[in-house]
Amino acid sequence: AHDLAGRLPLTIGMPIIVVDNVAVELGLCNGSPGTLVNIQYLVNRGKRYAVSVELDVPRYTSPDKHAPHPNRVLVPLTHFPLTYQSTTN
């Protein structure tokens, strides 16, 4: 399994479980079940990196009373490879 460390296969429709108390007052808390409904990617040098996912969590209620999908939440994924160019000579 070359170069698979830290990879998680993401599939639209896959079940998820919230594993932290993110916003208990809104129903986004540890143990809440949900479904992955969308994935947003960043493409860098021909490679695709998931940067955020949209989840449908029935226990969650959006604070936006006009949200088209009040049980959906956008979750940023902060761990993806970053490259930089050193400016030191």
Sequence and secondary structure as in RCSB ss.txt:
>XXXX:A:sequence
AHDLAGRLPLTIGMPIIVVDNVAVELGLCNGSPGTLVNIQYLVNRGKRYAVSVELDVPRYTSPDKHAPHPNRVLV
PLTHFPLTYQSTTN
>XXXX:A:secstr
 TT TT     TT EEE  S SBGGGTB TT EEEEEEEEEEEETTEEEEEEEEEE TT   S TT SSTTEEEE
E             
